[in-house]
């Protein structure tokens, strides 16, 4: 199956993380021009060393809401031909609700949700002008299930779904697709830290009895970026081994 993504320009936030890195590798393999973003200059340089000068690299701190609009506007002005935007960056800062501090709530909401507003606000006008584009948000299974100790994270990821569905309605006639991917338990540094008992308890609720790979998310993103998904918008796709079936 030929997805024909050669020379498409793809902006990926959180490019240095587990899923982010897998996304980057996959789009580079598809001969796309990638706009890498990270809040860590060291990791950004590592990405440049790995993928080369033919791509673009930007430091983008999603927690600094005051400077974010200006920074993403600069990216948009220097990259008016972005075909695919993937809002992948996100954080957790867990605590039971009654113990959660305001900064824990605000930091997660700003990075996981509010940043989407400013990034899409900057990139979308060019997509509308070009009458072409695909925007993909990386949400989470907990947006649908909830999770004790993650009221901030679940709220941010659930709000993303409502936001993207609303946006999909607004731009559906402009040849712009808006979709989301909701990963379940994906192999990462977080899952590597789990002990055997924790892993066994998790496996009990996953019918496939295994964690997903970051590539499982990246492969779906490639499909959603391609012409093979030209009639799909406003949807949330769950990648969770059967943990949640909707």
N, C-alpha and C positions, 0 to 999 in steps of 0.2 A: 504494500500500500504506500503510495507516494503522497506525502503531505504537502509537498511543494512550499516549504518555508524558506527556501534559499533567499538570502539578502533581506529578509524581513527584519525590522528593528524591534528589539524586545527590551523593555525596561523591567528589571527585577529588583525589588527591595529585599533587604535581608539576604544578600547574595552569598554571604560567607557562612551561613548556618547549614545544618544538615540537609533540609529540604531545599533551601536556597542554592546550595552548591550543586545538588542533583539537577535542579532546574537549569542552572547555568551550563552544566556539562551537556545536557540534552539539547539545549538550543544551539550551543556551539557546534555540536555534532550535526545538527540540521542546517548548518551553514548560515545561521542567523547572525546579525550584528547585534551584540548585546550591550546594553547600558547597565553596568554593575553599580549598585549602591551599597554602602555599608557605613556604619557610624564609627568604625575602627580603621584608622589609617594604615596600621600594620597589616590588618587582614586585607585591606584594599590593595596594598602593594603586593601581597601574596597572590591575590587574584590576577593582578596585572602580569606578574611573573609567570603564572600558570597559563593564562589564556592569550596574552600578547597585546601589542600596542594597537592592533586593528579594531579593538573594541573601546568603549568609553567607560570611564570610572569616576564616580562622584562620592564624596563624603556627604552623607545625609543622616543627620541625627534626628530621628523622629520624635524624640522626647523634648526637643527644643521647639515647641510650638510657635514661639515668637519669631524665630528665624526661618521656619520651615517654608512658609509661603514664598519668600524671596528665593530660597534655594531651589525649590522645585520649578519655579517660574524660569529660572536660569537654565535648568535642564530642558524645559519645554522649548525655550527660545533657541537653544543650541541643537535640539533634536526635534524638528518639526514633523519628522516622518516616522514617529513611533507607531508601529502597527499593533503591538501587544504590550499591555501593562499588566504586570503581576504584583499585586500587593501581598507580599509573603511575610514581611518582617512582623515580629510579634514577641511579646515577653509574657512571663508569668511572675506573679509576686503573691504567693498563696498565703491565706490565713482564714480561719473561721470568721464569719461575717462580724460577729460582735467584738472580735479582737482586731479587725482590720483597721489600719490607720488610713487617714485621708490620702496620704501620699501614695500608699499602696493602690488605692482605688484610682486615683487620678493618673498615676504613671501608666498603668495598664490601659485605661481608657484612652489616654492621649496617644500612646504608641500603636495600640491595636485597632483603634476605631477612628479617632479624630484625624490622624495622619492620612487616612484614606480620603477624607474630605478635601484636604489641601492638595494632595497628589493628583487625584482625579480632576479637581477643579483646574489645575494647571495643564494637564495633558489632554483632557477631553476636547477642548476647543479645536486643537489641531486635527484630532480624529474626525470631528464633525466637518471641518473644512475639507478634509481628504475623503470624507464619506466612506471611511474604512476604519475598523479597529476591533480589538478584542480585549476586554478587561476581565481579569481573573482575580478573585479574592481567595486567599487561603484562610478558611474559617476553621472549625473544629467540631468533632462529634459532640463535645460537651455543650455546644450551642443549642443542641436539641435535647440532650439528656440532663444537663446540669451536672455539677460535681461539687461535693462538699469541700469547702476550703477554697473554691475557685469562683466565687460569685462575681468578682471583678472580671476575670478572664472569660467566663461564660457569658456575662452580659455584653462584653465587647464583641465577642464572636457572633453572638445572636443578633446584635444590632447591625453588624456587617451584612447579615443575610437580608434583613429588612431594607437596609439602605440600597443594596445592590439590586434587589427586585424592583424597588421604586425607580432607580436609575435606568434599569433595563426597559421599563415602560416608556420612559422619557425619550430614549434614543433608538428605539426599535426600528423606526423608519429611516434612520440615518446609516444603515448598514454597519451598526456597531453592536456587538454581542457582549453581554454582561453576565458572567456566571461565577459560581463559587465551587471550591473543592473543600470538603470537610474530612480531613484525615482523622483516623482513630489512633491507635498506638503504632507509631512508626519508629523503627530502629533509629536511635539517636544517642547522644551523650546522656540524655535523661533516662532512657530505658537501660543503658549500660550500667547505671548506678543502682538499679533495682536489685535486691537480693533474690535468691531463688524462691523464697516463700511469696514475695510480692509478685514475682513473675507467674508463679503457679496460680495465684488468685486472679490475676488478670486473664490468664489463658482460659479460665473457667467461663468467662463471659464472651470469648471470641470463638465462634464456631470453627474457624479455620485453624485454631490452636497455634497461631504464630503471629509475630509482629509483622507489620508491613515494612517494605523498603522505601526509602525516599524516592527511588525510581518509579514506584507505583504511582506516586503523586505526579511526578514529572511527565510520565507517559500520558496521563490523562490531560495534563496541561497542554501538551503538544497537540492532542486531538482537538481540544477546545480552541486552539489557536488556528486551526486549519480550516480549509474549505469544507471538510467532511462534517463539520458541525455548524454549517451555515444557517440552519433552521433551528438552532438551539440558543435560547437566551432566557435569563431570569431563573436559572436552575441551580440547585445545590446538589453536587455529586458526592456521595459518601464513599470513602475508601477506608474500610474498617474491618475487613475480614468477616463481615456478618454480625459484628458486635451490635449494630443498630440497623434495623431494616425498616425503611419508611416507604 
